[in-house]
Amino acid sequence: MSIIHIDDLLDEDPRGLYHDIGTPAFANMAVGFQAAGIEANAWSTASKNIKPAIFRRLSMMALTRAFGQYLDSQNLSMRLHIGVWAN
């Protein structure tokens, strides 16, 4: 959920919920969803071998989103130069 909400906000999606509740509340809600995922893993009964992998996956999702949003803010030649295309 947090990835979709943050993407909607940064891309100024005309269908984004932030139009209804306001940008500050929407941004806080998106971060709250991300924190909820981290907390759910922290409190889960998953094995000690699995939890680090889940934390890493959550972290990589956030990093990938941030990098993708950065690429979205750059021009096409920048995307092609580094060999990455992000939506």
N, C-alpha and C positions, 0 to 999 in steps of 0.2 A: 504494500500500500504506500509506504513512504516514497518509494522510487517513482511510482506513478504520480503521486501528488506533487513532489518536487519538480518532476519533469513538466507537468502541466503548468506550474507556477513560472518556471524559468522560460518555458517556451511560449508563455502567454496564451495558452490554449483557450479558445473562446468558450469551450465547454467545461472548463475547470471549476471546481467547487469554490475556489477562492473568490469568484465573482459574487457568490451568495453570502459568504461569511467574512470576507475581507482578507487581505493579504497577510497581515500579522498573525491572525488567528489560524489561518490556513498553514502558514509556515510552521508555527508551533505544533499544530496537529500532526504534520508530516514528520517532524522530528520525534514527536511522541510515539508515533507508530514504529519508528526505527528503534527507539529505546525499548519499546514493549517487546520487540523481537529479541533484543539482547537479554532483557530480564527473563523472558520465557525460557531461554536457553540456560541462563544462570541457575534458575530454580528447577529446571527439569530433572527428571530421574535418569537422563541419558548417562551412559557410562563415562568415566573420566577420559577414556580414549576418544570418545565421539565429540564431547563438548568443545574441545579446541578446534576441531574441524568445522563445527557449526559456527563458532565465533569467527574463524577465518573466512568462511563463506559470507557471513553478514558483512564483515569488513571489506571484502573484495567487491561485494555488490555496491557498497557506498563509494568506494574508490573508483569503480568502473563508471558509476553514474556521474561522479564529479568530473572525471576525465572526459566522458562523452559530452557533458554539458559545456566543458571548456572548448572542445572541438567544435561544437555547434556555434560557439561565439566567434570562431575564426573563419577565414574565408576558405574556399574550396582548395586553393593552391596549397594552403597549410596542411589540409587533410591529406592531399595526395603526396605531399613531400614526405610526411612521416609514414605513409603507407597504411593509414588507418581511416576507416569510414565509420563514423558514429551517427546514429539517428538522434 
